[in-house]
Amino acid sequence: MSLKIYTKTGDSGTTSLIGGTKVPKSHIRIESYGTVDELNSFIGLANDLIQHEHSNVMLKEIQDRLFTIGSSLACDPDKEPLMKIPDLKETDILLLESEIDAMNLELPPMKSFILPGGHQAISTLHVCRCVCRRAERICVFMQEEKIFVDTLVIKYLNRLSDYLFVLSRYIGHLLSAPEVPWKARIS
């Protein structure tokens, strides 16, 4: 038996968090996990454009972590301890850091800001980075407003945006796509 994709329960502009709490679809918690979902979709697109096996495996792992983060953000924090929601771990952040360090060993040092572009995969990774930063800003805002967000979520998103930037440079390196430095116009 298949489930219907539409339930009509959101037609009034509300939705339910994991745990059953109803909130308006404009709630910042909905915005947070919706942005993480958007990021996950863009990472899927980037992964489709990249032809580097190790990076493909890493991006799939990251997509899995983003589902974990989305679950955490979609959960009513008052009810979460009673549910089995997957956890983000410090080792997830350490993995991103070790990947960044390994890629940086093969890259020339940056001497200026770099304009996004050079190949569809590179440009898409920059879009991923920007969406990731937006997700991070939303989560920081929630934390500032005393809306519960696991601190590891913010830390992971911060490190992920760094990873996506370095990956964009690394994929450009593999593709022999020249980096275009930003040259400020001086009038």
Helices and strands as residue ranges (DSSP letters): E 14-16, E 22-24, H 28-49, H 53-74, G 80-82, H 90-104, E 114-115, H 120-144, H 151-174, E 180-181
